[in-house]
Amino acid sequence: MAASSIASATQWIATQMANEANFLLGVKDQVRNLQSELSHIQQLLRDVDSPEKVGDAHLQIFIGEIRKIAFQAEDVIDDYILVVASRNKKDGNFLRGCVCFLAKSPHMHQVGMEIQAIVKGLQQAFERFQRYPVPRAIASEGPSNDNNRPKQAGNYKVLTYPHTDDAHFVGREDDIEKLVELVTGMNYSGQRCGQEARVVAIVGGGGVGKTTLTRKIYRDERVKDHFSRVAWVTISQQWNNRDLLREIITQIGAVDREERNSLKDWTKRELVEKTHTFLSENLHLIVLDDMWMPGAWDDICDALPLNNGSKVIFTTRSDKLHSHVDLNCFVHKPTLLTEEQSLELFKKIAFEDEDDRAITDDFLRLGTEMTQKCDGLPLAVSILAGLLRTKHTLDEWEHVSKTFGSLLLKVEGPPHYGKSLYQTLMLSYHDLPDYLKPCFLYLAQFPEDYEIKSKKLIQMWIADGFVPGDENPSEEVAREYLDELICRCMVLVVKSNCANTKAKSIRLHDVMREFCIAKAKDECFLEVHAPNDRRLGTSSTSDQSRRITILPGGTYVPTKISHIRSFIQFGVEGSRTASLRGSWTEHFKLFRVLILDWVETHDGYLPETLGNLKHLRYLALTNTNIKTLPKSIGNLCNLLYLEYELKWNIEGKTLLTLPNVLWKMKQLRHLYLDERAVFPKKLKLHHVTTNLQTLWIIKGTCSEEEMERMGPSLSKLGIMDIKGQRLLDALFRSPCMKSGNLKQLQLQWRNGAELKSMEPLYNHCPRLRYLLLDGKIGEDCALQFPPGLDTLVFFNNETCNDPMAGAGRVGQLNFLSLSRNAYIGAEITCNVASFPQLETLYFYDLDNLEEWRVEEGALPRLKTLHICECPKLKRLPEELKCIRSLQDLKLINMPRSFCHRLFRQGDKTSYGYSARAADNGGERGEDFYIIQHISHVYFSLVVASDGDDQAEC
């Protein structure tokens, strides 16, 4: 049970031994001995600790002792490094200063004695434990499980989240059919049926499959064809009414790009009025997932008109909420899976990577026995199957079966978990290798239903010392950790890359999150402070807790907390932090991770003592009121990740001022800056760029020498406002353009500069996936692109060369946008069989475009087409009628004559059309046949003045 805490402490000490060798010169042997003792204790706990021994008092006392000693060891070593570092700032020769200090330091002797005392404490605890033997865990009877190193998880197949077709959904076909009929009023044959409901509540306990069932309805073709506007928002126990309304407005397409950027400044009344007005004119379906409180409905109900055939579906655990929402609400309670359905779901996950010939009767027998104990709960079956997916021998399966059976007999879970779900969660957690347990518990820090960006999570794991970095690059190892958690069905994939092989973002199921928080608190791993959360209970800060997270509305005032390694506060607009006041850097001196999101400090500044946080490795200040950073951040020599973003609705056109000290942060790997960030002078980076992997976004205030020095490790580069031809040319001569490591590139150039050649990108950037070019492209520049691109965006390029010719040959291209006179020609052509994978195409503000041609076989997979403010475009290409994949067409601020050739609804300036709607109530134009097959078409006409049919800019 203490494996996660001890594993993280042991790994951190090993990291410090490798990275801070100079600071530990005088006590290196003692630290190495301590590390060895902790490793032996860790192995012992692995042998005796098991889920069915959770109530063994003797074992729990021993575990508590070891955890406390391991934390004490961390504190002693980290404190010592701080003292040595602070004493040697004044010496010009760093290594000589360390040696001189250590040679005559009484502190070194004291620390050596403390470490010896810690080792002795470990030995004494072990001796006491041996006097009262505890039987070995069941795990030792089965095959050995290698917990010391990560498995090669690169071969695990990424499980898809329900926003894509859910390959692991089984049963409930009758439920889906009934609910689709309820919300559309049509049966499977497309005929009208009698029963309809304007509000549907899907009610059930955690893990029964409410969200998955609702997602199947939401994605049903009949539902997509019936409603012209759909939106899905997740509410949870803590919600912000303005955030919910903004999300709905964005999803239903009620605002254009400029309005979308200003939504953060809108009042609730403005948001409600905009949403209500737009939805009143459009048949819509709104899904409210995971609603707990009546107040959540009260906050947004005025924005949702339900008198025009529109519908609302919400999911909830509450049996009473539906009567508050609508007295005539239809309530559906998902049935549990039958034994046959449970086994079918189990087989889909557990045997996903297996050849049918490798699945013997013995595996099926054990699988059947275990799934019968899951009580038909889809979540329990999925987690159990995910665990067994990592086991490849019959002995391993029999071991899991024995452990699961023992848990059901001996361990009682909280009543709201259900008979078998808690035991399944316990089994899955205890089966995790030691290196994965702290990574899993780390997820407890995020708010409910929070979409966790995979790249950021990986950097946080690395910063907190969970990931070794000796042989393989740390980020690759961390990615394998995440893949294994996904494979085990312990986290859900929200978004993945186009090939569905890499998770871009994840989240925890709410039941899994509750379990994760409870385990993290039990192990003193972290504490979560949240308001009015029955499931989390009241958090009181433990003397041993290493990490503190404050969720929106939660409170926490620090006292004696020098042991804290991570502090994260999530807020909402206007949130203030009471934790970072006064001499908070003294309390938090051992910080590794500091994150403030939507949180304001009392004066809008951070103190100069921020630079004293020697161990700080991850600093993220997002949507805050902090307008400048202190010069002392240059002293954060171990910082790996820095993200700094001012919130958009702060008063005035505020710029962020950064001290020109980044060049001192030699360990920095990832730098994310607000596009409003400015430096007082030309940016100095020096040799920081040698190791830098991310530089996103900086203003082009670098010198020509700095541009030319952009290093080969860069994989993500964004530079805005490059002033002049010499700087642009210098960048294209830099090592980063020739290394082959670039994956994302965003450039903006001005002051008469123009891009003269794509050759460096085409020939030397084979891994480039995302490319945004904002600036003039020369007439002689051949538009050739790397073959692996999946996203290509043009802005303000003023090119006369048709970009579709070169872009159409990029076989993997998935998204293409031409905006703000990116192309100034009159004709544009998609050649024969071009764009084989393109799904999304945007034309914005192309003032000269008159004709668009699409040749045979082009755009075969196009799903989304947006055309905005192209005033001279005469008509849509006829060949669009053959593109059956096209589902969403938006024509925004287009001339009346253009739109009326297709479809019109009287004198309306905005209206919609759906291919399968029984009656769209409009008049078909001469080109209607081009769009009649498209599921959703939205028209927004330019309001003409004085009979002029030109677009308003």
N, C-alpha and C positions, 0 to 999 in steps of 0.2 A: 504493500500500500504506500510505502514511502519511496518507491522506486523513482518516481518522476522528480521529486525534490533532490534526492541524492544523486541521481543521474545528471541533473542540470548543474548541481554544485561541482561534481567531479569533472564534468566536461568544461566548466568555466575555469577551474583551476588548471586544467591541461592547456586551455587557450592562453591563460596568463603566463604559464611557463614558456610557451612558444613565442608569444608576442611581446612580453615585458621582461625578457631575460636580463636586460641591463639593470632593471630596478630590483631584481631578485638575486643579484650576485651573492650577497652575503648570507642568504638563507635558502639557497637553491636545494641543497641536500635535504634540509628539513621539509621543504615543500614537496619534493619528490617522494619522500618517505610517507608523508601525509596522503598524497595522491594514491599511493600503493595501498595503504590501509583502507581508504575509502572504497577502492575498487574491490578488495577482498570482501568487505562488508556488503557491498552491492551484490556480489555473486551469492553470498549467503542468503540475503533476503530473497533473491530470485528463486532459491531452492525451497525456502520454507513458506514464503508468502503466496497465497492463492485466494481467489474470491470467496471460497467457502470458509476461510479462516478470518473473515472480516470481524467476527465477534470475539476472537481469542484475546482475552485481556492481557495475558503475559506477552504475547507477540506485539500487541499494540503499544505497550509500555516501552518495549525495546525499540520499536520503530520510532516512537516519539523522541527517545534519547538520541538515536542516530541522526535523525533529522536536525535536531537542535545543534548537535556537534558539527554536522556538515555545514550548516548555515554560519556557525561561529567561525569555522575555518575560512569560509568565503570572506567574511567581514574582516578578519585579521589580515589576510593577504591583500585585499583591496585597500584597506586603510594604510598599510605599509607602503604600497605603491604610491598612494597620494602624498604621503609624507616625503618620500624620496624625491618625487617629481617636484614638489613645491620648494624643497631645499636647494635644488640645483638649477633653478631658473636663472640665477644671476651669473652662473659660470659659463663662459663662452664655449668651452669644450665640454660637451654633454657627458661623454663617457668618462673623462677624467674627473668631472665633478661627482659622478656617481661613485666612482672608486674611492675618492677622497672622503666622501661623506660616509660611505659604508665602513671604511677602515677605522674611523674614530667615533662611530655613532653608538651611543648607549641604546638607542631605539632598536638598532639591529639585534643587539643581545636580548633585549626584552621580547622582541617578536619571535626570535628563535626559541626562547623559553616558552612563549605562549603556544607555539606550534607543537613543541614537545608535549606540553600539557594536553593539547587536543588529541594527539596520537595516544597518549596514555589513557585519556578518557574513553576513546574508542575501544582500546584493549580491555579496559575494565568493564565497559558495557557488554562486550562480547563474552567475557568470563561470567558475568552474572547471568546472561542469557543461557549459557551452556549448562548451568546448574539445573535448569528446568527445561529439558529438551522439548522441542515442538516437532511433531512428525513432519517429514518432508511433504511438500505439496504434491498433488496428483501430477503436476507437470513433470516431475522428475521421473515418473514411471513411464511416460511416453517418450517419444523421440526428442532429442535435444533441440532446443530452439535457440538459434544464435541471436542473442539480444545485444551483442557488443558492437555490431556494425550494421549499417542499413542494407536491406535487401536491394537487389537491382530492380527498382520499380519502373524503370523506363519502358518495360514491356507491358505494363498494365494498361488496359484499354480504358479510356476516360468514359465514365458513365454519364449519359446525357440527362440533363435536368428537364422537367416537363415543358420548358419553353420550346423544346424540339420534340419530335415524335418520341414518345416514351416507350422504349423497347421492353421495359420491365413491367408494364401494366397488364394485369390479368383480371378476368371476370368482370362483373358489374355491367355487362352489356345492356341488360334490361333497365338498370338505373340510368345509364347514359341516354338511352332512347326516350325514357319517360321525361327526363329533365330537359332534353333538347326540345321535345314537343311542348313542354310547359312554357319555355321562353320564346319559342318561335311561332307556336300555334300551328306547326306543320309536322306531319309524320314523315317517316323515312321515304315515302313515295312522293313527297312534295305536295300532298293534299292537306287541306285545312282540317284540323281536328278540333274537338269541342273545348277541351280544357286549356286555359291559359292562366298564368299568374304573373303579376307585375313585380312581385318580390319573392325570391326563393331563398330560404335559409337551409344550409347544409350543416347539420348539427351532429357532433360526436366528440368522443374523448381524443386525447392525444395519440397519434400513431395509427388511427383508424383509416386514414387516407382521404380526408376531406379535401385538402388542397389538390391532390393528384386527380381526384374525380372531377373537381371543378375545372381544373386545367384541361381535361379531356373535353368537357362541354364547351369551354371557351374557344378551343381550337377546332371544334367540329365545323366542317365545311358549310353545313346548313346555317349555323349560327353566324359565321363570317359573311355569308351571302345575305342573310336577313337584315343585319344591322349595318348601317353606314358608318357608325362610330363605336369603337369599343375601347375600354380602358381597364387595367388591372392594377389595383393599389393594395399594398399590405399595411395594415393598421397597427396590430399588436397592442400591448398594454400601455405603452407610452407613444403618443402620437402628437403631431403638430398640425392643426387644422389648415394652416396656410401651405405647409409642405404637401399635404394630401391634395388640396385644390390645385396647386401648381402642377403636380404630377398628372392629375386628370386632364388639365388644360393642355399640357404638352402632348400626352398620348392621343387625345382626340383631334389634335391639329387645329386648335382654335386660335392660335397666334402664329404670326410669321416669325422669321429669325430674329428681327430686331426687337419685337415685343417679347420674345422668349428671353432675351438677355436682360430685360428690365423687370421680369416677373418677381424677382426678389424684393423689389421696391413696392409692389402692389399691396394695398390693404386687403383685409379679409373681405370687406364689402365689394371691392372692385373685382376680386377673384370670383366671388359668388355670382355677381351679376354677369360677368363674362362667360362663366361656365353655363349658367342657366340660359342665357340668351342663345348661345351657340347650340346647346343640346336641344332646346325647344324646336329648332328647325331641322334636327337630325334624329332619325331613329337610332337609339343607342343602347348598349349594354355596358353596365359598370359592375365590376367585380370588386368586392371589399373582402379581402382575405384576412382571416384571423382577427375578427372583431370581438372585443371582450366587454366593452362598457357601453351603456346607452349614450353616454356623452359623445362618443366618437360619431355615432349617427347624427346626433343633434347638431354637431359642428358642421356637417356637410350636406344635410338633407335638403336645405333650401336651394342648393345648387343643382339638384337632380330632379328635373321634371319627369313625372311618370304618367302623364295624362295623354301621351301621344303614341302609346304602344311600346314605349321603351321599358327596359327591365333592369332590375338590380339583383345580383346574387351575392350573398355573403356567407362566409364560413365562421363558425363559432363553436366553442366548447359549452356555451351557456344554453340551458334549456328554456330560459325565460326571455332572452333578448328579442326573439322574433315578434312577440306581441307588442313590444315597444316600437319596433320599426314599422310594422303594418299589421293591423288586426286580421287582414285576409292573407297574410303571408303563408306560402306553402312551405311546410317543414319536411325536409328529407333527412333521414338518419341512415348513413351508409351501413350496409350489412357487413358482418365479418366474413372473411374468406372461408370457404369450405375447405376440408382437408385436401381435396383434389386441387383446388385453386392455390392453396398454400404451397403444395408440393410443386405445382407448375411455376409459381413465382420463384421458389427456392432454386429450382433447376436452371431457370433463365440466368440467375446471377452466379450461383456457385459453380456451374459448369460452362460458363460463357466462353471460356478460352480452351475448353477441352474438346477433343474429337469424340464423337459419340461412341466409338469403339473402346475408348479408355474408361467409360463409365460402367463399372461393374454392378452386379446386383447387390453386393455388399455395401457399396457407397449409397446406392438408392435406398437400401433398407435403413441405414443409419440416418440418412437425410429425412426419410419419412417419419422415423421415430422422433427426431428432434423437432420437425415442423409441427407435429401434432401437439407438442407442448407449448406452441406459440399462441394458442387460442385464437387463431385466425386474424391476428393483428398484422397488417402488411409491413409496418415498420419493424416489428420484432423479427418477422421472417427475413426481411431484407438485410438487417444487421447480422443475423446468424449466418445467412448465406454469404455475405461479404467476408465474414471471418473465415468460413470454410473454403472460400475461394483461394485463400493463401496457403491452404494445407493440401499436400499432394500425395500423401500416403494413407493407407487404411489405418495404420497405428495412430496417426495424428487425428483422424476423424473419430476413432474410438475414444481417444483421450478427451476430446472436446465433448463428446456425448456424455462421458462419465462426469465431467466437471459440471455440465449443464444440469444433469439430473441431481447432482449433489446440491447445487445452488437452489433449485426449486424446493428441496426438502428443508434446507437449513437457513436460507436468507429471506427475510421478509422485506419487501420494498414499501415505499409510501403508497397509501391506498389509491391515489389518483393515477398511478402508473398502470394499474391492471395487474392481473395475476402473474403474467410471465414477462412483461416488457422490462421491468427493472432488472430481473435476473439476466435477461439477454444483454442489456446495456453493461451490467457488471462483467459478464463473461467477455464481451467484446473489448472492454477497456483493459482488463487484466491480461488478455492475450497480446496486447500491444507490446512490441519490443521496448526496452528501456528508453532508447533514443526517441521513440515516438510519443511516449506518454507526456513529457512536458510540452511537446508541440501541439498535442491535442488539447491539453488543459489551457494552453494559451488562448484558444478560441473563445473561452468563457469571457474574455474581456470585451467582446463586441456586443452592441445592443441586439435585442431580439430582431430576427429577420433582416439583419444588416448584411448588405452585400460586401463581402470581404475581397478586396483586390489581391489576387494571388501574388503579384510581384511585391507588393508592400508587405504582405504577410511573411514572405520568404526573407525579406530584409530585416524584419523584426525578429524572426527566429535567429538569424545570424547575429544581429546586434546583441541579443540576450545570451549568446554563447551556446545555443543548442546544437549548432552544426559545426562539425570539425572541418578544417580547411587545409589539411596537410597534403593529401595526394590529389584528390579531385577538387575542382573549383567549388567553393562553398555553395554557390547558387545552384549548381547542378545537383549537388547532394540534397539540398533543401527541396528542390523540385521533386526529387525521388521520394522524399518524406511525404510531401503533399499527395503525390500520386498514390502512395500506399494507403493513406487515409481515405482517399476517394475509392480505391479498389475495395476497401473494407466496408464501404457504405456508411462511414461515420460522418462524412460531410457530403453535401449536395453540390453539384456543379450548376452554377447559374448561367455562366457564359463560357463558351469555349472558342477556340480558333476555328477558322473555316473548315479545316480538315477534321475537327472534333478530336484532336489528339492531345491538346493541351488546355487545361482549365485556366481561363482568364479571371474568373471570380467564382467564389464559393459562398455558401452559408451553412449554418447549422439548423437542422430541424429543431423546432422549439422544445420538443421533449428531450432531444439529445443535449440541447443547450442547458436545460434545467439540471440534468445529470452532471454535465461538465462543470457547471458552477459549484454544485454541491461537492464534487470530488476535489476541485481546486481549493475550496475553503477547508475541507477536511485535512488536506495535505499542507496547509499553510502556503500554498503556491501563489494564490492571489485572492483578493477580495473585491467584490462588486458592490458598489453603493448605488442603490436605485430607490426612487420614491414609490411607496404604495405597491410593492411587488410581493404579493402573497407567496409566490413560489420561491423567491430568493430569501425571504425572511429578513430579519434585521441584522445588518452587518456591523459588528464591532471590531475595530482593528486589533488583530492579534499582534503579540510581541514578535512573532516570527514571520508574518506575511511579507512576502518579498515584492508583491506587485499590488498596486491600487488602481482600480478603474471606477470612475464616476460617470454614471449614465445621466442623460438629460433629466434635470430636476433633482438629482441626488446631491447630497451634501457630505463634505468631509473636511475636517479641520485638523491639520497635522500637529502632533505633539512630539513625542520622542520616536522618530521614524528613520533613523540613520541607516536602517537595514533595507529600506525600500530601493529596489533596482529599477522599477518601471512605474511611471505615472501617466495615466491616460484619462483625459476628461473629454467626454462627448457632450456637447450642449446643443441648444437651439438659439435662434436669433435673440440677442440680448442677454444670454447667459453670462454670468460673472463667476470667476473663480475666487473663492476665499482661501484656497490652499496655497497660492503662489504670492504671498505677501511677506513683507519684511525680510528677514534673513532666511528665506526658504531654501536658498542654495546650501546653507549649513545643514539643514535637515535632510536635504536630498543629495548629499555630496557623493553618494555611490551610484547615482543614476546611470543606467545604460540606455534607457528609452524614455523620451519625453514627447508626448503628443497632446496638443490642444486643438480641438476641432469645434468650431462655432462657439468659442469661448473668448470672453474679453477679460483682460487684466484691468485693474482699477485705474491705471494711468496710461495704458497703451504702450508700455515699455517693458523690457526685461532688464534686470540689473546687470552691471558690469561683472558681478561675481559669477555670472553664467559661465565664464571662461574657466572657473575653478573646477568644473565638473569633469575631471580627468577621464573618467570611465564612460562618458556619454558617447554613444555610438549611433544613435538614431534620434533625430530632432525633426519634428513635423509640426508646423504652426500653420493651420489651414483655416480660412474664413475667420480670422481673428481681427482685432483692432490694433495689433502691434505694427506700428508704422516704420520702425527701424530696429535693427539688431545692434547690440553693443560691439565695439571693436574687439572685445575679449573673445569673441567666438573664434578668432584666429588661434587661440590657445587650445582649442578642442582637437588635439592632435590625433585622437582615436576615432573621430567622427567618420562614419562610413556613409551616412544617409542624411541629407538636409533637404527639407521641403518647406517652402515659405510662400504663403499666399494670403493676401489681404482680402477681407470680405468685400463684395462688390458694392453693397449699398451704404458704404461708409460716406460720411458727408464730404462733399467737394470732390474734385478730381485729384485725389490723394495718390502720391507716388510713394513707393517703398524705397527707403534709402538703405543701401547695404554698404558696410565698410569694406574697403578694398583689401581684404585680408585672406581671401580664399586660397591664395597661393601658399599660405602657411599650413593648410590642412592636408597634409601629404597622404593621409589614408583615405581621403574622400573618394567614394566610388560612384555615388548617385547624387546629383544636384538638380532639384526641381524648383524653379523660381516663377513667381508671378510675372506676367508680361509687363506689369507696370514698375518692376524693380529697376532702380537706377543706381549707378555707382558714381561717386563724386568725381572720379577721374577715369582714364582709360583702364579697363579691367585687366588686372594682373592675374594670370593663372600659373605661369612658369611651368614647373615640372609636374604640377598636379594633374595635368592632362595626360600624363603617361599612364596613370592607373584609372583615370576617370572613365566610367562606362556609360553614364548618363549625364548629359548637359542640356537641360530643357526647362524653361526657355530663357535665353539671355538676350539682352539688347546688343546690337553690333558695335559695342564700344571698345572692342579689343583693338590692339595695334595690329599692323600687318604681320609683325613677327609672331604675335600670339595666335593669329589665325593660321599661320603656316605651321604652327606647332601642335595643332589639334591631334591628339594621340591615337595610336592604332587600336587601343582598347575600347574606344567609343562604339557603342552599339545603338545609342539613341541620342540624336543631336538636333537641337532646335535653336536657331539664331534668328532674331528679328532685327529689322532696321539696319541691315548692312549698308553702310554709307560709302558708295563709290565702287568703281571697277577694280581697283587694286586690292581691296579687302576681299571681294568676291573671288577674284583669281587666286589670291593667296590661300583661301580656304580650300579651293579645288586642287591645290598643290600639296595639301597637308597629308600626313600619313593616314588619317582616318578615312580619306577617300580612296586609299589604295590597299587597305588592310584586308578588305573582304568581310569585316565584322559588322558593318552598319546594317541595322534592321529597320530603323525609323529615322527619317530625315525630313525636317521642316525648315525651309529657308525663306526669308523675306529680304529683298534688296531694293534700294532706292538710289536717289542722287545720280541718275543717268546711267547706272550700271545695267548691264544686260547679260543674260546667260548665253555664252557663245558656243558651248559644246556640252553634249550629254555623255561624251565618251567616258569620263571617269566613272559615271554611274553605271553605264551600260556594260563596261568591260571589267570593272573592279569591285562591284557591289552585288555579288550573286545572292546574298542573303537579305537584301533590302525588301521589305514587305510593305512599308508605308512611305509615301512620298508626297509632300506638299510643296509646291513651287509658287511663290507669291512675288512676282516681279517680271519685268520685261524679258521676253525671250527673243534673241536676235533672229533676223530673217534667214541667216545661213545655218542656224542650229537645227540639226537633224533630230527629230523627235523619236528617239529610240530609248527603250526602257528596259530595266533588268527583268529577266523572264519570270522571277518569282514574286513580283508585286501582286498584292491583293487589294491595295487601296491607293488611288491616285487622285490628287486634288490640284486643280489649277486655279490661280487667282491673279487678276490684273496682269496677265502675260502679254496682251496686245499682239499676239502672234497671228501672222497671215497664213501660216501653215496649218492645215487641218490636223488637229491632234488625234482624231479618231483613227487615222491610218496606222500610226505607230502603236497607240494604246490597244487597238483591236487585235494586235498580234501577241499580246501578253496573255498567255493561256490561263494563268491563275487569277487574273484580275476579277475582283468581286464587287468593287465600289469605284465609281468614277464620277467626279464633279467638275464642271466648268462654270466658273463664276466671275462676275464683274469684268466683263470684256476680256476674259481669258483668251477668247478667239474673236478676231474682228473681221473675219471673212463673212460672206453672205451665204455660203453653202457648206454643209457638213455631211459626210457620208460614212455610214457603217458598211464596210466592204463585205463581200461574200464570205460567209462562215466566220466572221470576226466575232470577238467577245464571247467565246464559248462558255465561260463561267460567270459572266457579269450578271449580278442580281439587282443592283441599285444604280440608277443613272440620274444625275441632276444637271439641269441647264438653268443657271440663274444669271440674270442681268446681261444677256448677250444682245446688245443693242442693234447689231447689224445682221443678225441671223435671219435669213428669209426662207431658206429651204433646207429641210433635213431629209436625207435619203437613207433608207434601210434596204440593203440588198438581200438576196435569198440566203437563208440559213444564218443570218446574223442575229445576235442577241437571243439565242434559243432558251436561255434560262432567266431572262429578265423578269423580276417580280415587282419592282417599285420604280416608277418614273415620275419625276417632279419637273415641271417646266414653270419657271417664274420670271415674270417681267422680261419677256422676249417680244417686244412690241411689233416687230416686223415679220415674225414667223407667220406664214400664211395658213398652214394646216399641218395636221399630223401625217406622218408617212403612212401610206396605205398598207404597207407590209406589217404594221403592228397588229392587224387583224389575225395574222397567222401565229402570233406569239401567244400561245395558250397559257403560258406560265404567268403572264402579267396579271397581277391581282390588285395593285394600288396605283392609281393615276391621279396626280394633283396638278391642276392648272391654276396657278396663283397670279393674280394681278395681270391677267391676259386680256387682250382686246375683246370687246363684245362680239365682233365679227368672227373672230377665231373660235370662241366658245360656242356661238350659236350655230356654226356649221356642224357641231357635234350634237348638242342637246341644249334645250332651254326650258326654264320654268318661269314663264311670264316675264315680269320685269325684275325678278330677283337678281341681285348681284353676287350672291353666294348660295349654292345649292349642291345637291349630290345626286348620284345615280348609282344604283346597284343592279347588277346583271340579272339577279334572280328575284328581285322584288316584284310582288304581284302588280303593283301600280306605282310607278315613279312620278306620276302626276305632271308630266312635262311633254314637250314637243320635240320630236326627233328631227335632227338636221340632216343635210345631204351627206355628211360624213359619219353619220351615226354608226354605220356598219363597222367602222374601224374599232369602236370601243364597246360594242354591245356585249362582248364576252367578258369584259373586265369586271371583277367582283365589286370594286369600290372606285368611283370616280368623284372627285371633288372639284367644283368650279368656283373660282373667285374672279369676278370681272373688274376691270379697271373702270372707275367712275369717270365717264367722259365729261369734258368741259367744252362748251360752245360747239358741240357736235364733233369735236375732235376725238378720235379713237386711239389716241396714243397712251402709252403707260405712264403712270405717275411715278416718279423716282423719289 
